[in-house]
Amino acid sequence: MLEHVLNGLYYGSVLFMIASGMTIIFGVLGILNLAHGELYALGAFTAFTVVGFAAGQVASPTGPVTAVIFGLVVLAGSLAAAAVLLPVGGALEATFIRPIYDRDEVYQLLLTYGLLLVLTDVMKLGWGPSPIDVGVYSGINEIPTTELVGVSYPSYNILVILVGVAVFAWLVWFFDRTKTGRIVRATAIDREMSTAIGVSTDRMFTLVFAIGAFFAGFGGAMVSIGPGSASLGMGLDWLVLSFVVIVIGGLGSLKGAFVGALLVGISSRVATAYYSPLELAAPFLLMVLVLLVRPEGLYGTWGEIE
């Protein structure tokens, strides 16, 4: 049971990184970004280019020092790969998203779906149509393990769980304690008043979309180096699950996204262990149960990051 719970925490931590970006974008911009899953996939593909060679130098780590070096290389490489998504997200918002803020939601859905198709073709052009296995391209064949209460568990998964908690803590600090974060929240609450006091809403919206793209790419990078793989269309399942998470947690709530992601992760992994057909259904059953009790979600807010 402990191993299944740890797998759920790992799965939920990755899901939170992706869903947090979607929560930020939807909570501030009001844009339901159907291309968000492909930004996650782009982060996974980019990670091979950025991390592949460096991680391969410490492949098959056996000692504690080598394991630490491996973890630092992967973490730094994942951050570098995700950083590529910052200008990509900013360019997408400024070029395509900004002109349709005042248009009907149907235009937003059609546009972001079109971006999904374009990003898929870009990845196909850049990395080819076949899945990429990180073990083949970077030499990572073995991940060190850690003993936890008699359970031998991959150290990399523990690293991802800790990173997920760190991402949540940083986002809470950013939106609650920094001037920029407070301006973003104020812009989400009242755009007209923010503009009246001199806030550049265009700049804030570009920043928010870039941050959302960064965390989507960061989640993809962390997953792909596990060792893992990247393939065209890999973002679709995570996109759907991100919708489930933000509905469970409440629209615009980072706390809700964090709790919702962990609940989805643990429920799906435990369901897989005891009755595998429930793996796909468990997140949706959980969503239905939450909506029956709290239609606004566990920590539902609207128009504000909380």
Stockholm file with secondary structure:
# STOCKHOLM 1.0

chainA/1-306         MLEHVLNGLYYGSVLFMIASGMTIIFGVLGILNLAHGELYALGAFTAFTVVGFAAGQVASPTGPVTAVIFGLVVLAGSLAAAAVLLPVGGALEATFIRPIYDRDEVYQLLLTYGLLLVLTDVMKLGWGPSPIDVGVYSGINEIPTTELVGVSYPSYNILVILVGVAVFAWLVWFFDRTKTGRIVRATAIDREMSTAIGVSTDRMFTLVFAIGAFFAGFGGAMVSIGPGSASLGMGLDWLVLSFVVIVIGGLGSLKGAFVGALLVGISSRVATAYYSPLELAAPFLLMVLVLLVRPEGLYGTWGEIE
#=GR chainA/1-306 SS CHHHHHHHHHHHHHHHHHHHHHHHHHHHHCCCCTTHHHHHHHHHHHHHHHHHHHHHTTCSCCSHHHHHHHHHHHHHHHHHHHHHHHHHHHHHIIIIIGGGTTSCHHHHHHHHHHHHHHHHHHHHHHHCSSCEEHHHHHCCCCCCEEEETTEEEEHHHHHHHHHHHHHHHHHHHHHHHSHHHHHHHHHHHCHHHHHHTTCCHHHHHHHHHHHHHHHHHHHHHHHHTTTCEECTTTHHHHHHHHHHHHHHHCTTCHHHHHHHHHHHHHHHHHHHHHCTTHHHHHHHHHHHHHHHHCTTCTTCCSSSCC
#=GC SS_cons         CHHHHHHHHHHHHHHHHHHHHHHHHHHHHCCCCTTHHHHHHHHHHHHHHHHHHHHHTTCSCCSHHHHHHHHHHHHHHHHHHHHHHHHHHHHHIIIIIGGGTTSCHHHHHHHHHHHHHHHHHHHHHHHCSSCEEHHHHHCCCCCCEEEETTEEEEHHHHHHHHHHHHHHHHHHHHHHHSHHHHHHHHHHHCHHHHHHTTCCHHHHHHHHHHHHHHHHHHHHHHHHTTTCEECTTTHHHHHHHHHHHHHHHCTTCHHHHHHHHHHHHHHHHHHHHHCTTHHHHHHHHHHHHHHHHCTTCTTCCSSSCC
//
